[in-house]
Amino acid sequence: MHNILIVDDSKTVLTVVESELTKQIDNITIYKALTKSEAEVLLKTISFHIAIVDVNLPDAPNGEAIDSVSAYNIPVVVLTGGVDNSLREIIFQKEIVEFISKNDINNITYAASVCKRILKNYETNVLVVEDSSTARMLLARQLKKLHINVLEAVNPIEAIKILEKNDVKISMVITDYEMPEMNGLDFTFYLRKTYRKDVLSIIALSAQNNSALSVKFLKYGANDFLYKPFTPEEFSVRISSNLELLDIFSENKEHSYRDFLTGMYNRRFFFESAETIIKKAHRNHSPLLVAMLDIDHFKLINDTYGHDIGDIAIKEVASILKQTVRSSDLISRFGGEEFCLLLENISIENARELLENIRAKFESNIIRCQKNTISYTVSIGAFYGDSSDIETIIKDADLNLYEAKENGRNRVVLKSPQFEAS
């Protein structure tokens, strides 16, 4: 849950801003203050993640409330009904994120989107690659103003080591052009061999006023290019825009990996993720559990109650599996009434116990929907062992599922090359 503070002497503005924030951002608590004094009372007792502050307040006519909020290391979005150039310059000397006119509803919408971006920034990591300690410090300071977590490297070689460590997910690399050992252009080309544009954003910087260089950077895979010197405002806009694009890529990818009915991962995601998991397990000689689960007599449910009830039965499978397995385990709806599980770091004894527990939960489960009360069982076929081939594992689990069906359904058949068949 994130806490947001709005400070404005207009109750109408407070209401409009609050409405726009709740429309765009989930899991937030909003606090409102009409004056600087009211805001300071809240600041003493509540930890805020971001604040939207009016420049002109009855007890703070010249932006003093901005300083009060900034003193708590809270990112500030400034709202104003209009200021002269001298006051504008004073405000930009303060630690603010954005300066927005509140005279237009579209600007209020934009202010809410800025807040949404900042809240995401709390979990965003950016790597700055710059050999000049002064330039690196200035870039880091500007990023920290946006509440982005900053990692630093003095050259591309050090940056590559940081990226390969994989301790944290790095969303963006900001690289200078002229650096020792490897320049920014070669570094960008190197990174694009491993990281796609929708996974890692690269912003290149250079003091060379050379249009050919910017084109070359973009051809080599940079997402954006900035000539030095640039204003803090331009830098912030470019950073936020590129992070927003990453979010859009991520959201679209997430949708393509999700089953529309249950919200679980689909077959495509399962196979893409399973490849990585299985290769790692095979290298470590670590056994895996793959289980295929199928609703018994599902056609009868559809024929008796209709497809709407059949959909509810499928959703119930997703619900029970989510409640029973670990959050780190891979679960997927393969299609129809069939689901697949892939589990790491589990013993053969615990695998048997888990699958039997899942089977028993369905056996005792009753679904009440509309005027109907329905229950059903599931059959589970599973493979436990070490293999580098996902297709072979799935085939073995499927054969075991077929055996479970043939032997009366509502049962688990788990087999392993290292253990006796169940």
N, C-alpha and C positions, 0 to 999 in steps of 0.2 A: 504494500500500500504506500502510495506517495502523497505527501502533503504539499499543497500549493497555497500560497498566500496571494490575495489580490488586495491592493491598496488603491482606493480611488474615492474621492469625495462625492461622487455621483452614485446614488443607489441604482439608477437605471443601468449605468455602465457596469457596475458590479454584477447585476443580474444577467446582463447580456454576455459578459465575459465568462461567468460561471456556466451558463447554458452551453456556450461553445466548447468550453473545456470538457464538460461531461459528455458532450456529443462525440468528441474526438478521442478521448483518453479513458481507458478503463482503470479501475482500482485506484481511484484518487479520493482524497478528502480535501475539501476546499474551505479555507478560512478567509473571512473578509474583514477589512478595516477601512473606516472612512477618513482616518487621520493618521499622521505619523505616530502620535502617542498611542493610539489603539494598536497599531502594528507592533510597536515596541513591547507592549504587554504580551502579545502573542509570541513574539520572537524569544522572549525569556523562558517560555514554558514548552514550546513546540519546536521540533526539528523539521525544517522545511527543505524540500528538494529544489524548489524554484519559486520565484515571486514575480508577479506582474505589478509594477509600481507606477503610479501617476507622478508626473514631474511637479505639478502645482497642487499643493494641498493647503488647507487653511492654516495649518501650523508648520508648513514646510514649503514655501512658495518657490524655492529655487533648487529643487531636487535633493534637499537634505535627506529625504526618506530613502533615497537610493543608497546613500552612505550607511544609513542605519541597518539596512538589509544586508548590504555587501560585507559589513563588519562580521557577520555570521557565516561568511564564505558561502553565501547562497547566490546562485546565478540569477541575474535580474533582467527581465524584459521590461523596457521602459515604454509607457503609454503617454501620449501628450495630445493636447488639443491644438497645439501649434506654439512654437517657440521661435525667437529670433536666432540669427546665426551665432551670436556671441554665446547664448545659453546652450545652443546645440554643441558648440565646441567644448564648453565646460562639461556637459554630460558625457561626451565621448572620451573625456579624460578619465571618467570613472570606470569601474569594473562592471561593464554591462555586456549583455549578450546581444541585444537588438534594440533598436529605437523605432517605435511604430506609432503612427497617427491613429487616434481612436475615433476620428470623425467619419470613418467608413466601415460598415459592417464587414466588408471583405478584409479589411486590415485586422479586425478582431479575430476573424477566422484564421488569418495568417499568424497572429500572436499565439493562438492555441496550437497551431502546427509547430511553431518554434518550441513551445513548452514540451510538446510530445517528443520532439527530436532531442531536447536536452535530457529528458528523463531516460531515453534510450542510451544516451551518451554515457550515463553512469556505468554501463556494462560494455562500453565500446573501447577497444584498444587500438591505438595508432602508433606505428613505429616511425620515428623521425631519423633519417639517415643524412647526416650533415657533418663535414669535417671541421667546420668553424664552430667553436664552442659558443661564441656570441650569437651567431645565427641560430644555432640549435636551441639555445636558451630562449630566444625570442619566439621561435616556433612553438616550443613546448609551453611557454606561458600563454600564448594565444589559444592553444588547444585546451589547456587546463581551465581557461576562462569559460570554455564550452562544456566543462566538466567531463572531458574525455580523458581516459587513462593513457598516459604517454610512456612509451619505451624509447630509448635513445641508442643510436649506434654512430660511431665516428666514421665508419666507412662501410661499403657493401659487404665485405668479408665478415665483419662483425654482425651485420644485419642478417646475413644468411644463417649464421649460427643461432641467432635468436629465433628466427623463424623455424628452424629445424628442431629446436628444443620442444616446441609444441606445448609449452606450459599453459599458455593462454591463447585464445583465438584472436588473431590480429586481423582486423577488418580493412585497414588501410596502411599503405606505406607512402611516406612523403620523402622524396629523394632529391638531393641537389644533383646538378650535372657534373660539375668539375670536382672530382675527388681523387685521392691517391689510390693506387692498386687496381681500382676498377671504376670507370666513370658511371654516371647515372643512366646513360643510354644502354650500356652493356648490362648493367644491373637489371634494368627493366626487361630487357630481352631474356635474361637468365630466369627471372621470376615467372615470366609468362610460359615458360616450358612446364612449369608445375602448377601455377595458380591461374585459373580463369578470371576474366573480368568480373563475373558475377559472384566471385568468391572473395577476391582481394582487389581493392581499388588502389591504383597507383597514381599519385599526383607528382609530377616532375616540376622542379624549380630551376631557373637559370638566370644569371645576370647578363648573359649574352643576348643582345637585342638582334636576334637572328630568327626570322620567320621559318627558315628551312629546318632549324633545330626543333621547333615545336611540332612541325609536321612529322619529323623523323621519330620523335618520341611517341606520338600518337600511332604511327605505323608499327612501332616496336611493341605497342601494347599498353601505353599509358592511358588512363581514363581521362586525365586532364593535365593542363600545363599552365604554369604561372610565371610571368616575367618578374624578376626582382627589379626595383622594390615594388611591393604591393601594399595596399592599405589593409589594416586589420579587418575592416568591413568586407572587403573583397575576399580576403582569405577565409573568413568565417562562412561567407555565402557558398564559396566553392566546396569547402569541407562538408558543410551540411547537405548541399545538393548531391554530392557523390555518395554520402552515407545513405541518403534517402533512396538513391537508385539501388544500392545494395539491398536495402530493406524490401524494395519492390521485387527485385530478383528473387529474394529469399521467400517472400510471401507467395509469389507465383509458383515457385518450385515446390513449396509446401503443399499448395493446392493440388498440383499434379501428382503428388505422392500419396494423397489421401483418398480413401474410399468414401464416396458421397453419402452412403447410407449410415455407416457406423462411425465415420471419422477416424477409423484406424488406418494404418499404413496399408498401401495396396501391394499387389504382386511385384510391380516394377521396383518399388522402393526396397522390398524384401531382397530381391536378387542383387540389386546394386550394393546394399549394405552387407549382405551375407558374404559376398566375395571377399571383402576386407576382413571380416570377422574370421572366416574359415582359413584364410591364408595365414593370419596371425596365429591361430590355434594350431595349425599344421606345423608352423615353424617351431612352436613351443612344445610340440607333441602333447597338446592338451585336448582331451576329448570334449565333444560338443553333444548337445541334445537337440535333435530336430523332431518335432511332433506335428502330425497332421490330425486335425480334429474336424469331425463332420457330424451334423445333426442327423439323428436317426429318424427315418420315415418322414423326412421334411416335405416330400410331395403330398403326403397325407394331410399335413398341417395346412398347406396351401389349398388343397382340394376341399377340406372340411370347413375351414374358417375364412378362406380368402387370402389374397396376397398381402393385404394390409397387415393381417395378423402374422403372416409369414415374415414380413419385414420386422415386426416387433420381436419375433423369436430370434432373428439374426442379430438385432441390436442387443438382445439380452446376452448372447454369446460374448459379444465385445465387452459388455459391462462386467460379466463374471471373470473373464480372463484378465481384464485390467485390475480387478480387485485381488486376484490370486497370485499373479506372477510379479516379479520385481520390475521396477520402473526401467531398469537398464536392459531388460530382456526385449528381444525383437518379436513383435506379434504382427501378423498381417492377415487381412482377409484375402484369400486367394481367389475367391469367386463363388457366387451362389452361397451355399451353407457351409463352405469349407474354409478353415482357418489354419495358419501355419505358425509354429513357434520355433524360435532358435535361441538356445540358452547356453551361455558360457559359464565356466567356473561352478559346475555342479557335479556332484558325485552320482554314480549309478543308483545308489540307495535313495538319495534325495530326489533324483529324477523320477524313480518309481513312485515315491511318496507324493510328489507334487502332481503327477498325472492322475494318480488314483484320487487325490483330493479334488481335482478339477472334475473328474467323472462323477464323483459322489455329490458334488454341489449341484450339478445339473439334474441328477436323479431325484434330489429332494426339493428342487426349485419349482415354485408354482407362479405362473404369470396370470395376473388378473387384468383384463383389458376389455373395455366396453361391457358387454353382458357375458363374456366368455371367461372361463378359467381353463388354462391349458398348462400342460407340463410335457416335457420331452427329455430324452436322454441323448448322450453323444457317444460316439466311438472314437478312439484315439489310436493311431498307429505311430510308433516312434522308433528312431534310430539313435543309438548312443555309441560314439566312438570318434576316431580320428580319420579325417578324410580331407583331401584338398579339392574335391570336386562337388560343388553344390548340387549339380544335376543328379549325381549318383546318390547322394544322401536323400534328396527329395524322393527319388524313385524307391529307395529302400523303405522310407517312412510310409509312402503310399501303399506299397505291398503289404506292410504290416497293418495299415488301416483296412485294406481289403480283407485281410485275415480276420480282423476284429468284427467286421460286418458279417462275414460268412459264418462265424462261430456264435452268432446270436445277438450281436450289437451290445451297446451299453457296457463296453469293456475296453481295457487298455492292452495293447500288444506292443511291448518294448523289446527290441532285440539289439544285441551288440556283438561285434566280432570277438570281443574280449570276455563276454559273459554268456551264460546259458540263455537261450530264448525263454521268454515268459509265456 
